[in-house]
Amino acid sequence: MAETGRNENEIRARIAKGLVYTETEAAFLAPARREDEIFAYNHTPPGDTERRRSLLTRIFASVGERTVLQAPFHAAFGSNVHIGDDFFGNVNLTFVDDVEIRIGDDVMIAPSVTLTTTGHPVHPARRADFGRFSEPILIEDKVWIGSNVVVLPGVRIGYGSVIGAGSVVSRDIPPMSVAVGTPCRVVRPITDADLASRR
């Protein structure tokens, strides 16, 4: 039993460093998956707000007030996701949360967005037994993420920024920026001039 615990601690340490680990090595993490609760949420009528709220508090590590999450959504675990107040997540939001995803207050996410903390090595020999690496994602307050965006492992999106539809975010985005493209790049700052514009 002590040997098992030591091995689990070693694997957790490797995961925390962003090093490669396998499905077999990470099998002990399976009880943290919230698959049944996610299934139940996705099949609960929208009008049953009390049940939906109860399920969200069981699925996520933390969830703020006035959360709107449109069904269906998907998560590898669910239990590694932290969501702030006044969050809006549209349909088909996917959390690949092998490690933490932290989302601040007043964040809006459009349909079919993927937030993935996990990737796989380039060389096929290193992908044996589903070899992978994981790095946390941080989305700061007041961010807006457009439809069909993919946010990759280790990314931080700064306060107030906007990510254009269809972007692949592979590097950090500074605060108060409009960023678009594949790979996603900053195209301009957000300024007070934007207060008078729809765009």
N, C-alpha and C positions, 0 to 999 in steps of 0.2 A: 504493500500500500504506500509506504514511504517512497519507494522507487517510482511508482506511478505519479505521485505528487511532484516529485523532483523533475520528472520528464515533462509534465504539464507546465511547470514553471519555466523550464528551459524553452519550450515551444512558444509560450506566451512572450518571453523575452525576445525571441527571434522575430515573432510577428510585430512586436512593438518597434523593432529596429528596421522594419521594412524588408527583412530578408525572406528568401524563398522557403515555403513550407508546403506540405502535401495534405491531401484530403485525409489520409490515414492518420497523420500526426495530429490533425485538428479535430478528429472525430469526437474528442471529449467535449468540444464546444457545442455539440448538437442540441443539448437540452435548452440552450438559450434561444433557439429558433422559435418563432411565434406563428408557425404556419397555420395552426387550427384557428387562432384568433384572427389572423388576417383573412382567412377564408370566411369566417363568420362575419367580419366587418363588410367584406365585399358582397355579402348576401343579405345584409340588413337593410330594410327599407329606409330611404333618406329621411322620412318623417319620424323615425324612431331615434330621436336625437339623444335620449338618455342612454340607450344601449350602445349607440355608436361612440359616444364619449367614453363610456365605461370600457369598451374594447380598446380604444386608443390608449387609455392609461395603462392597460395591461400589455399592449404591444410594444410601446416605445419606452425607452429609458426615462425620458421626461417629455411632457407635452404641456404647452402653455394654455392660456385661456383663449376663448373665441377662435378655436382652431376649425378650419374647414378643410377637409380632405375628401375629394370626390372619389367615389369608387368606379372602377377597380383601381387599387394600387398594389404594388408588389414589393416584397423585401426578402433579402436572404435570411436575415435574423429579425429585424424590427427592434430588438432589444438593445441595439447599439446606436439608435437614432435619438437625438435630442432636438426638440422643436420648441421655439419660443412662442410668445403671444402673437395673436392676430395673424396667424399663418393661413395662406390659401394655397392649396395644392390641387391642381386640376387632374383630370382622368389620366390613367396609365402612368403615374409617377412610379419609378422604380428605384428602390434603395438597395444597392449592393453593399450592405453594411457589415462586412466581415470585421471591420474596426469602426471607430466612431465617425458618425456624421453629425455635425452640430449646425443647426439652423437658428439664426437669431430671430428677433422680433420683426413684425411687419414685412415678412418675406412673401413674395408671390411667385408661384411656379406654374407655368402654362402646361398644356397637355403633352404627354409622351416624352417626358424628361427622364434621363437616367443619371443618377448620382452613384458612381461606382468607386469604391475604395480599393478595389482589387483588380490587378492585372496579372499577366502571365509572362514568363520568360520567353525571349525570342527563339532560343534554340530548343528544338523539340525534345531533346533528351532531358532537359530541365523541366519539361511539362509532364513527365511521367507521374502517375497518381495525382493528376490535376495540380501539379506544382504551380504555386502562385505567390504573389507578394501583396501586401495591403498597407495603405497609408491613409490617414484620416483626411476628411474633407471638412472645411469650415466655410459656412456661408454667413456673412455678417448681416446686421440689421438692414432692413429696407432695400434688399436686393430684389430685382425682378429678373427672372429667367424665362426666356421665350420658348416657344414650342420646339420639340425635337432636339433639345440641347443635350449633349453628353458632357458631364463633368468627370474628369479622370482622377486617379488616386493622388492624394497629397495636395490638392488645389485649395487655395484660399481665395474667396471672392469678397472684395472689400465693400465696406459700408456704401449703400446707396447705388451701387453699380447696376447696369443693365446689360444682360447678355442676349445678343440677337438670336433670333430663331435659327435653328439648324447648326449652331456653333459646336465645336468640339474644344472644350476648355482643358488644356494640358498644362497650363502654367498659371501662377497667381495673377489675379486681376486687382489693380489698385482701387482704392475707394473712389467714388463719384466719377466713374468712367463708363462710357459706352464701348462695349467690346463685341466684335462679331468675327465670324469666319472659322475656317478649318485649316490650320489651327487658329483658335480664337486670339485676336489681337485688339488692343485698344485703338479706337479710331478717333476719339475725342473725349475731352472732359465734359462732365455735366456742370453747367453754370446757371446763374440766375436768369440768363436769357431763355432757358428752357421753361421757366415759369409761364411764359407767354406763348408757348408753342405746344401743339398736340404731340409732336415728335421730339 
